[in-house]
Amino acid sequence: MSKNPLQYLISFEGGAVALLATAFDKFSGIELSQRQLAFWAGFAKLCELPLSNSGPSVVKTEYDGADLIVVWDSWVILIEAKINDKFIRRGQLQKYYQKFRPQLGRDVILNSASSMAIVFLTPAFSQAAQQELDDLHVEDDRKLHLPWETVLSLLRNSFSTPQNEQQEEQTKFVSSLILQGVDRIEDLLKKDMTPGPMAVERTPERQRCRDFAKEVQNRVSSLWQEIHFNPVWSDKNVDEIYANFGGERAGNVYFDISSDSKIMQDDSGLSELHGKLYFKIAGRASPVYKNKFKSLNSQNLAAFFRENTVVVDSQALKVELTIEWSDSRPQLCERAAGLFSLCLIAFRSFME
């Protein structure tokens, strides 16, 4: 069995995105242009965007953190691609939207654009992707989920050559490259389908946990106007909120509510809150922040928080506080918001 010649060039998401960028970018040659026109028209139809057949004016991969940026007429299309659900990062789409939307009409690359579309490209039937998209707020812009399978089918149909048709050498080469790339991405999708985080079936108990997380978030937001919160993220084990001060974002404060918590509907009885509150240095943080973290002392932090469950993990660059509380729902909310605020005070110098 012959190997796909692109197996090393397309071994993960980066290679898959590069192939997609190749299909978007303009080539010379009439025959090849016809194939691109078919792809462009099909993509515009999938996205339900009013795009002209002149194609993109700018195609950029890995632009300021985004997988793929396509500037087309007055639209910026930001494509975030995932080969597997397990690599979906909570709140990532909202971060990108908040970062890029203010740059429209100002940034050198985005100066011709006035509207934005966020396209989340993932394996088909991805509940985790749909949840991430549901949490994305885009004002008057567009957001949509496209399965890889649909886009790969469009690429194959657009760049396949009818039998016995004569081709220019460039057309033959590029079409063959893209079609072999489609085969390779399909192999990756089959190979890498181990389960990732899935959307949670909302039992009344889990819904109360999620609602409680939002209550804590709202309470902290009322105390800290400058805080940037991401939408509540849920998987089968936790409902989580996390926040930072913006800026370099060298770290975040997280609050995880375990699924075994028993949150009452009101304050008529005792609620049980199980989980953890923790601060973690981001992997992309500069060595200055990472070295600074090593000076943290668990005993000093325990005295500051008045909690004896503080653990400093110097290897993971994380400070974690275990929560095992029982109280009325309003009291638990106030206590959690207070501890979250103390974390923001303690670690603010890492997050600005």
Buried (B, 14 or more C-beta within 10 A) or exposed (E): EEEBEBBEBBEEBBBBBBBBBBBBBEBEBEBBBEBBBBBBBBBBEBBEBEBEEEBBEBBBBEBEEBBBBBBBBBBBBBBBBBBBBBBBEBBBBBBBBBEBBEBBEEBEBBEBBEBBBBBBBBBEEBBBBBBBBEBBEBEEBBBBBBBBBBBBBBBBEBBBBEEEEEBEEEBBEBBBBBBBBBBBBBBBBEEBEEEBBBBBEEEEEBBBBBBBBBBBBEBBBEEBEEBBBBBBBBBEBBBBBBBBBEEBBBBBBBBBBBBEBBBBEEBEEBBBBBBBBBBBBBEEBEEEBBEBBEEBEBEEBBEBBEBEEBBBEEEEBBBBBBBEBEBBBEBBBBBBBBBBBBBBEBBBEBBE
